[in-house]
Amino acid sequence: MTSTQSKWLEAELKFDSRVVGKHEVVMTRGQGSVVWDESGRSYIDCVAGYGVANIGHCHPDVVKAIKDQAERLLVMPQSLPNDKRAEFLSELVGVTPAGMDRVFLCNSGTEAMEAAKKFAITATGRKRFVSMKRGFSGRSLGALAFTWEPKYREPFGEAVDNRNVDFVTYGNIEELRAAITDETAAVILEPVQGEGGVRPASPEFIQEARRLTQEKGALLILDEIQTGFCRTGKMFAAEHYGVVPDGMTLAKAMAGGVPIGAFVMTEEVADRMPAGGHGGTFGGNPLAMAAGVAAIRAMKREGMAEQAREKGAYFMEKLRAIQSPKIREVRGLGLMIGVELKEKSAPYIHALEHEEGVLTLQATPLVVRFLPPVTISREQIDTVVAAFERVLN
Ligand SMILES: CC(=O)N[C@@H](CCCNCc1c(COP(=O)(O)O)cnc(C)c1O)C(=O)O
């Protein structure tokens, strides 16, 4: 431990499992698109909690909703109806695609994926799944079965049981057509692969997935945990493709930063689950519900989907204008942006943080990923792009 490390960092490093690699900095405050470390240094945050702070850190409406709810009621299991939960469910179903109006509430993306898996099995009576190479579905043993990257699965060996999962190349319609059979319960796919390198699907691929699943009696489940809630320039990425799935997994930005997850589905899918067939203690808790109502209303009132579309186009245009032989491709959708380099991205991510006060993240070893709050200003985008250009040179 270096002498400059703070007591907070020392304690976190001492007691944390340390399974997650730690930056040597202690973040203590956030507002909008900026976070501050304990020394008061500011950073433009293009990590945003891995695409959680879409509406900005500590959005005032969410803060107020949390404060008010904290004085009213924090704990109420979903077996006991609650006014805030009812309000949230109405707000959420008001923005999901038509017909997707039944919701299982939980606390994370992985939990939403676990629920999706169980609802798909009971809805179809089938047990096989089709998932995508480079896909990421979460870290639990059940969700890991859908996750392609071996590094996530290998430490756990056969405990990750993906014998019922057929992986297809993302975007390959022929492989998809061959993989979906009358034993397939569901096809799981991200409209834009996030951890897999910021790869938007082609309209043809998603539309064919919709057609083939309908033809074979399988479900189409879109994983919108990272693409949802204005990130890609629409409330949900599915809208870019004109496709209505049978289920959507949601989490991250849904409650403005408070932990939350949901599996949203059609009536038909929901009704096939036996009573009591799934559950969870904290799902639908009043605090997350209050925060979620405020967050979704802020997204709508502030036109955040349109902001993400416009600012994303601006951000990618400025990135593409960088003249650097190190850049292979700039790609993304809305404010879900990846810059693939011709060399490892980690050193540039490190330099952006330590030399430029800009936080970014990887998406596979060669990609620098930008997931800023949708509320980021154009001036801040200019600052980020200029900083990126400097560290590349
Ligand atoms: C530092 C850290 O722990 N990062 C997380 C980052 C995960 C980011 N993605 C989450 C995710 C998940 C899992 O969601 P959750 O359980 O992390 O909330 C499911 N589906 C998609 C498309 C997702 O993008 C991890 O490495 O597991």
The ligand as an ORCA input file, in Angstrom:
! r2SCAN-3c Opt
* xyz 0 1
  C     -17.204     -4.235    -11.728
  C     -18.270     -5.227    -12.037
  O     -18.632     -6.057    -11.241
  N     -18.811     -5.175    -13.250
  C     -19.920     -6.000    -13.645
  C     -20.424     -5.365    -14.909
  C     -21.584     -6.044    -15.509
  C     -22.149     -5.171    -16.578
  N     -23.176     -5.786    -17.330
  C     -24.268     -6.324    -16.627
  C     -25.241     -7.063    -17.515
  C     -26.005     -8.124    -16.989
  C     -25.914     -8.485    -15.502
  O     -26.496     -7.441    -14.728
  P     -26.090     -7.251    -13.210
  O     -26.368     -8.528    -12.476
  O     -24.614     -6.882    -13.177
  O     -26.982     -6.091    -12.727
  C     -26.875     -8.828    -17.802
  N     -27.008     -8.515    -19.120
  C     -26.298     -7.496    -19.665
  C     -26.487     -7.171    -21.119
  C     -25.392     -6.744    -18.873
  O     -24.689     -5.733    -19.436
  C     -19.440     -7.446    -13.906
  O     -18.289     -7.566    -14.347
  O     -20.236     -8.363    -13.651
*
